[in-house]
Amino acid sequence: MSRPVLRTPLCDLLGIEYPVILAGMGPVAGGLTGPVATAPLAAAVSNAGGLGVIGGAGFSPDTLREEIAKVRSLTDKPFGVDLLLPSNYMGGAASGEMPRDPRELIPAETTAALKKMATDLGIDWKEAPARPQPAPRRTGGGMSDEQMEVVIEEKIAVFASGLGNPAQWVPRLKANGTKIISLVGNVKNAKRVRDAGADVVVAQGTEAGGHTGRIATLALVPQVIDAIAPTPVVAAGGIADGRGLAAALAMGAIGVWCGTAFLVSDEANQPETQKQRILAATDEDTRVTRLYSGKTMRNITNPLIEAWDASGIAALPMGLQGLLIQDLVYSCRQAGREDLLMNAAGQISGLLTESRPAAAILHDMVNGAADILARKLPATITAAPESAA
C-alpha cells in the first residue's frame, strides 16, 4: 500500500515528509513524572514522517543531553527540542539577588490558604522531601539558560520556544543552522518573535492544552498570517485529526502543531490514569487555570482547580508557583489523589477515544486530510474564483 502524499513548504523547510509537528510537551502531573514528549514519542513521530519534538523543560541539562542521544539512536530523521523562555521566571522582572531558598518569597497567607484547600478536600498536608537549593542568583536569570546551552552545543535541527521570546539565542542558533519555531497566542507576540528571527511562528488558539492564550484558533491563525507575512505560520489548538489539519491548511497555515492528539499515544510518557482521564473527557471537561505553573494552562478539570479558582488567590510568577504548590502536589500524591494533579489537555479531548501508536495517529491525520483535500472537497463543492476582467 502506498503512503499518502501531503506536502507543504513546511516539509521543505524542516526536511520532513508531512506538515505535522509534535508539540514539545513538558512535565505533567505537577512536574514529577517528567516530560510527556520524551525520546520514544519524538522519535516515533519523526520516523512516521512528522517532526518529533522533545519536551525539554523538565530535564536537567545532563538529562536533556542524554535524551537527545536517545532520539538520535532511534531515528535518523530531523527532530527538535522545546524549552520555555518565560520573561518573568521566578519574578524575573524584579531586581536583586534571589535568596538561597526562593520559597522565602512565597507569602505565608497563600500557603495557609492552600493548606485549607487540602483539608477541605480531605487531604492530609505533608511537606515534600527537601531538595537541594541552587546557589543564589539574580532574578533576571532565565528558566532554560543551561538547557539552551545544550541545544546549541548539540546543534539541534529545530528549536521551539513554547513560551517567551528566543531573541537572545537567535544568533547562536542560526549560526548552527538551527530552524527556530516560536509559539504565540496573539498577533502582538507573533510580530515580536518574527522580528526576533523566528523561522516559523505557531499561532496557538485557546483550545490547546497546556499553556495557552485567550483567542480561538479559527480567529487567531488568519490574523497572525496577515500580520507577519511572508513568515510562515503553523496552526495549533483543537487539531487532532485530518479535518483539523485540512482546515488549518485551508486557512493558509503551512502545517500543524499537535499535542493532545499524541498525549494518549502509546509512546507518551504519561501515567495511565492521566491518559484515561483524557479519553473519558467530553468537550466541556477542560479548564484554564494558573494553579500549576502560574501561567494560564488548560487542563482536564478537577475539584482542586475549581477550589483554587474560586479562592481568588493571585498566582505567583512561573517557578515560584511551582514551589508554592509542591507540598500540595506531594500531599495529593501521598493521599492517592492522582485525579487532582496536573492533567494538561485541550478541548479536542472529547474527540479522542483510544490509545494508539503515535505513527497510527499521525498516519490517520495525514491520510484524512489528503482525502478531504484531494477527493471529498472536489466531489462535494463546486467553486471558481472571480475571473479577471
C-alpha positions, 0 to 999 in steps of 0.5 A: 500500500502506498503512503499518502502524499501531503506536502507543504513548504513546511516539509521543505523547510524542516526536511520532513515528509508531512506538515505535522509537528509534535508539540514539545510537551513538558512535565505533567502531573505537577512536574514529577513524572517528567516530560510527556514528549520524551525520546520514544514519542519524538522519535516515533513521530519523526520516523512516521514522517512528522517532526518529533519534538522533545519536551525539554523543560523538565530535564536537567541539562545532563538529562536533556543531553542524554535524551537527545542521544536517545532520539538520535539512536532511534531515528535518523530523521530531523527532530527538535527540542522545546524549552520555555523562555518565560520573561518573568521566571521566578519574578524575573522582572524584579531586581536583586539577588534571589535568596538561597531558598526562593520559597522565602518569597512565597507569602505565608497567607497563600500557603495557609490558604492552600493548606485549607484547600487540602483539608477541605478536600480531605487531604492530609498536608505533608511537606515534600522531601527537601531538595537541594537549593541552587546557589543564589542568583539574580532574578533576571536569570532565565528558566532554560539558560543551561538547557539552551546551552545544550541545544546549541552545543548539540546543534539541534535541527529545530528549536521551539520556544513554547513560551517567551521570546528566543531573541537572545539565542537567535544568533547562536542558533542560526549560526548552527543552522538551527530552524527556530519555531516560536509559539504565540497566542496573539498577533502582538507576540507573533510580530515580536518573535518574527522580528526576533528571527523566528523561522516559523511562528505557531499561532496557538488558539485557546483550545490547546492544552497546556499553556495557552492564550485567550483567542480561538484558533479559527480567529487567531491563525488568519490574523497572525498570517496577515500580520507577519507575512511572508513568515510562515505560520503553523496552526495549533489548538483543537487539531487532532485529526485530518479535518483539523489539519485540512482546515488549518491548511485551508486557512493558509497555515503551512502545517500543524502543531499537535499535542493532545492528539499524541498525549494518549499515544502509546509512546507518551510518557504519561501515567495511565490514569492521566491518559484515561482521564483524557479519553473519558473527557467530553468537550466541556471537561477542560479548564484554564487555570494558573494553579500549576505553573502560574501561567494560564494552562488548560487542563482536564478539570478537577475539584482542586482547580475549581477550589483554587479558582474560586479562592481568588488567590493571585498566582505567583510568577512561573517557578515560584508557583511551582514551589508554592504548590509542591507540598500540595502536589506531594500531599495529593500524591501521598493521599492517592489523589492522582485525579487532582494533579496536573492533567494538561489537555485541550478541548479536542479531548472529547474527540479522542477515544483510544490509545494508539501508536503515535505513527497510527495517529499521525498516519490517520491525520495525514491520510484524512486530510489528503482525502478531504483535500484531494477527493471529498472537497472536489466531489462535494463543492463546486467553486471558481474564483472571480475571473479577471476582467 
